[in-house]
Amino acid sequence: MMTDQHTDEGELIRKCRDNDADAYAVLVDRYKAMAYNVAYRMTGDEDTAKDLAQESFISAYGALKQFRFGSKFSSWLYSIVLNKCRDFLRLTKDTVSTDDIAGIRPDKGPNPEQAASARQDRDLLQQALNALSGEYREVLIMKHIEGLDYEEIAGITGASVPALKVRAHRGREMLRTVLEQAGVSHG
Amino acid sequence: MDKSREIIHKILDGETGEEDRKFAAQGMESDPEMREELTGLMNAVRMLEESERHEPPQSFTADVMKRLPSAAHPALAGFRDFLFGSRVLRWNMAAALATAVLVVAALALSMRTPSLIPVHHAETTKDAVTVRLTFISPEARSVAVAGDFNKWRTDAMQRTGGMWTIELKLKPGVYTYSFIVDNTTWVADPGAGSYQDDGFGSRNAVMRVNI
């Protein structure tokens, strides 16, 4: 059954295909936070995330004729954003060594300033993600940050559900190792 | 430990049954290595799930709209507005009378001279070709087709045994399309002569229609 949002979205997309720029502005507004956050988590850089997310919307506008009605616009957009991020990472080969991350927090003992520690953990998380190769980073972001199920991620990435589960499994193990090396305590 | 690790990841995927949960609880009690591993993994996943969502800058939407192709060509937009935009025409009596005279003269002339614009009646069917698409899938519950020719809306195909068919009346041209099986799975026609990457990890079949 189609939801109101889906019906509304289908109508917006039809208007966009008829060159109604205002309708596209509504779609950009609706999904900009999602696109930007995924691009940020994939690249770890705000300016790059903004560029990639904006380029994704521009590409999507040019390719709207290929959008398949009945599928979710968000899934389609996710696939475009991930492709942009993959291209970017392929060009920059953006990974940092786990030694660099371990060096971020030299003092592994308890920190009395809890707020500062939480902030530092957030930065550590991004740097730990940056240490993983793109395919692991991608599945962890889609599964645990965006909260998608494996079937939807499979539709977006083109990978099979069993392959995605293996990637998530290995990615979590790697992330745990990197975070522990950086001194992030349990609990 | 392999079974424990498998169960740990099932827990993190939210796919555990009652038995698995019992096994994990017992393992946590008795096996320090498993406890250590599960705690470390849960911590990593919790950090992901609770991570701060980064917000795009205020000008994000406006910047995108400025960079769209139509916005980059204001002259074209102006021309389009001139052709299709709404406008108010102001008339006075002299102009209205002059226009009425011209319209009446044009109508009278057109009734006396043969039309120069070709009108197709029966020919229109000759300009279109009936194309039958077939797809074999005995296990499918429904198959539909979507493509350039129907603006990517889905048209249901008819079942005959394990074969699904649809007849389309198409004008000459090149069309891309895909089949949709059970309303969920998009399949490029395996019988197509060529395919086109859609740029987003999938491909569509390509069909060339000639008279």
Chai-1 contact restraints between the chains, C-beta under 6 A:
chainA,res_idxA,chainB,res_idxB,connection_type,confidence,min_distance_angstrom,max_distance_angstrom,comment,restraint_id
A,A25,B,T61,contact,1.0,0.0,6.0,A-B,restraint_1
A,A25,B,M65,contact,1.0,0.0,6.0,A-B,restraint_2
A,V28,B,T61,contact,1.0,0.0,6.0,A-B,restraint_3
A,V28,B,V64,contact,1.0,0.0,6.0,A-B,restraint_4
A,D29,B,T61,contact,1.0,0.0,6.0,A-B,restraint_5
A,K32,B,P56,contact,1.0,0.0,6.0,A-B,restraint_6
A,K32,B,F60,contact,1.0,0.0,6.0,A-B,restraint_7
A,Y36,B,P56,contact,1.0,0.0,6.0,A-B,restraint_8
A,N37,B,R53,contact,1.0,0.0,6.0,A-B,restraint_9
A,N37,B,H54,contact,1.0,0.0,6.0,A-B,restraint_10
A,Y40,B,H54,contact,1.0,0.0,6.0,A-B,restraint_11
A,Q54,B,V64,contact,1.0,0.0,6.0,A-B,restraint_12
A,F57,B,V64,contact,1.0,0.0,6.0,A-B,restraint_13
A,I58,B,R67,contact,1.0,0.0,6.0,A-B,restraint_14
A,Y61,B,L68,contact,1.0,0.0,6.0,A-B,restraint_15
A,Q66,B,D198,contact,1.0,0.0,6.0,A-B,restraint_16
A,R68,B,W152,contact,1.0,0.0,6.0,A-B,restraint_17
A,F69,B,W152,contact,1.0,0.0,6.0,A-B,restraint_18
A,F69,B,R153,contact,1.0,0.0,6.0,A-B,restraint_19
A,S79,B,F200,contact,1.0,0.0,6.0,A-B,restraint_20
A,S79,B,G201,contact,1.0,0.0,6.0,A-B,restraint_21
A,R122,B,E52,contact,1.0,0.0,6.0,A-B,restraint_22
A,L125,B,M47,contact,1.0,0.0,6.0,A-B,restraint_23
A,L125,B,S51,contact,1.0,0.0,6.0,A-B,restraint_24
A,H144,B,V45,contact,1.0,0.0,6.0,A-B,restraint_25
A,H144,B,L48,contact,1.0,0.0,6.0,A-B,restraint_26
A,H144,B,E49,contact,1.0,0.0,6.0,A-B,restraint_27
A,I145,B,L48,contact,1.0,0.0,6.0,A-B,restraint_28
A,I145,B,S51,contact,1.0,0.0,6.0,A-B,restraint_29
A,G158,B,G201,contact,1.0,0.0,6.0,A-B,restraint_30
A,H169,B,H9,contact,1.0,0.0,6.0,A-B,restraint_31
A,R172,B,L41,contact,1.0,0.0,6.0,A-B,restraint_32
A,R172,B,A44,contact,1.0,0.0,6.0,A-B,restraint_33
A,L175,B,A44,contact,1.0,0.0,6.0,A-B,restraint_34
A,R176,B,G40,contact,1.0,0.0,6.0,A-B,restraint_35
A,R176,B,L41,contact,1.0,0.0,6.0,A-B,restraint_36
A,R176,B,A44,contact,1.0,0.0,6.0,A-B,restraint_37
A,L179,B,A44,contact,1.0,0.0,6.0,A-B,restraint_38
A,H186,B,T39,contact,1.0,0.0,6.0,A-B,restraint_39
A,H186,B,N43,contact,1.0,0.0,6.0,A-B,restraint_40
